[in-house]
């Protein structure tokens, strides 16, 4: 998993056409369409998620990915591109990258406690 250059993302966001800057609605629509094409090509490139599988869908097109290949293998990444944020490693309380094995064991322990409490 990898992200585009953050400075490039910020620069592109700053170039987003604003309706107030156009006299004609058609001109604004055309400029926005062109910008959207450039925007989608940058964060949504399919090459960015090669070596990862969707672990969970959080709703509203936000996901978590499990990296299964490459230097990040075994780690979970957050995908908030639908909210105009980028792919980034999911971090724990101490700002350490979240490993799938640890998270899985934590979920199993939580489930065991829930079952035990229900008895």
NORDA-V960326 format. One record per residue. N is the residue number from 1. RES is the residue in one letter. PHI is phi in whole degrees, 0 to 359 (* if undefined). OMEGA is omega in degrees with one decimal (999 if undefined). NEAR is the number of other C-alpha atoms within 12 Angstrom. Layout:
BEGIN
n | res | phi | omega | near
N | RES | PHI | OMEGA | NEAR
N | RES | PHI | OMEGA | NEAR
END
This chain:
BEGIN
n | res | phi | omega | near
1 | X | * | 177.1 | 34
2 | X | 208 | 179.3 | 28
3 | X | 251 | 174.5 | 27
4 | X | 288 | 177.7 | 26
5 | X | 304 | -177.9 | 14
6 | X | 303 | 179.4 | 17
7 | X | 295 | 178.8 | 11
8 | X | 292 | 177.1 | 16
9 | X | 297 | -179.6 | 25
10 | X | 298 | -179.6 | 18
11 | X | 299 | 179.9 | 16
12 | X | 292 | 176.9 | 24
13 | X | 299 | -179.8 | 22
14 | X | 292 | 179.0 | 13
15 | X | 275 | -177.9 | 18
16 | X | 301 | -179.6 | 24
17 | X | 298 | 176.8 | 22
18 | X | 247 | -175.5 | 20
19 | X | 304 | -177.8 | 16
20 | X | 296 | -178.6 | 12
21 | X | 272 | -177.0 | 15
22 | X | 238 | 177.5 | 15
23 | X | 278 | -177.1 | 11
24 | X | 248 | 179.8 | 13
25 | X | 297 | -179.9 | 15
26 | X | 296 | 178.6 | 12
27 | X | 296 | 177.7 | 17
28 | X | 297 | -179.8 | 20
29 | X | 301 | 179.0 | 20
30 | X | 293 | 179.6 | 18
31 | X | 296 | 179.6 | 21
32 | X | 293 | 177.7 | 23
33 | X | 298 | 178.5 | 17
34 | X | 296 | 179.6 | 18
35 | X | 296 | 179.1 | 22
36 | X | 302 | 177.5 | 22
37 | X | 299 | 177.7 | 17
38 | X | 292 | -179.2 | 21
39 | X | 296 | -177.8 | 29
40 | X | 296 | -179.5 | 22
41 | X | 294 | -176.4 | 18
42 | X | 281 | -177.0 | 29
43 | X | 280 | -172.9 | 34
44 | X | 262 | 179.0 | 26
45 | X | 301 | -176.9 | 20
46 | X | 298 | 179.2 | 15
47 | X | 297 | -175.8 | 15
48 | X | 289 | -178.3 | 24
49 | X | 247 | 175.4 | 32
50 | X | 297 | -179.5 | 21
51 | X | 88 | 179.7 | 23
52 | X | 220 | 176.1 | 30
53 | X | 233 | 178.4 | 24
54 | X | 292 | 179.5 | 22
55 | X | 270 | 179.5 | 22
56 | X | 206 | 175.4 | 17
57 | X | 254 | -174.8 | 16
58 | X | 264 | -177.2 | 15
59 | X | 97 | 177.9 | 12
60 | X | 55 | 177.2 | 11
61 | X | 68 | 174.2 | 17
62 | X | 268 | -174.7 | 22
63 | X | 223 | 167.8 | 28
64 | X | 237 | -177.3 | 31
65 | X | 249 | 170.6 | 36
66 | X | 258 | 179.2 | 36
67 | X | 278 | -176.7 | 33
68 | X | 249 | 179.1 | 22
69 | X | 213 | 177.3 | 17
70 | X | 88 | -174.1 | 15
71 | X | 294 | 179.6 | 12
72 | X | 264 | -174.8 | 25
73 | X | 305 | -179.9 | 24
74 | X | 88 | -179.9 | 27
75 | X | 257 | 179.6 | 34
76 | X | 254 | 177.4 | 37
77 | X | 243 | 174.6 | 39
78 | X | 271 | 178.5 | 36
79 | X | 236 | 179.8 | 36
80 | X | 247 | -178.6 | 25
81 | X | 299 | 178.7 | 27
82 | X | 294 | 177.7 | 19
83 | X | 256 | 178.3 | 15
84 | X | 62 | 169.4 | 20
85 | X | 246 | -173.0 | 22
86 | X | 246 | 170.5 | 32
87 | X | 293 | 176.4 | 34
88 | X | 203 | 179.7 | 29
89 | X | 300 | 174.0 | 29
90 | X | 286 | -175.5 | 29
91 | X | 251 | 176.6 | 18
92 | X | 277 | -177.1 | 17
93 | X | 301 | 178.9 | 8
94 | X | 268 | -179.7 | 8
95 | X | 66 | 176.0 | 9
96 | X | 268 | 177.5 | 14
97 | X | 301 | -178.2 | 24
98 | X | 276 | 176.6 | 28
99 | X | 270 | -178.8 | 24
100 | X | 301 | -176.6 | 26
101 | X | 301 | 179.4 | 17
102 | X | 296 | -179.1 | 17
103 | X | 297 | 179.1 | 21
104 | X | 297 | 178.6 | 18
105 | X | 296 | 177.4 | 13
106 | X | 297 | 179.5 | 15
107 | X | 295 | 177.1 | 14
108 | X | 297 | 178.7 | 14
109 | X | 297 | 177.1 | 14
110 | X | 299 | 179.7 | 14
111 | X | 295 | 179.5 | 14
112 | X | 296 | 178.2 | 14
113 | X | 296 | 178.7 | 13
114 | X | 297 | 178.8 | 12
115 | X | 296 | -179.5 | 11
116 | X | 297 | -179.3 | 10
117 | X | 291 | -178.4 | 9
118 | X | 280 | -178.5 | 8
119 | X | 285 | 999 | 7
END
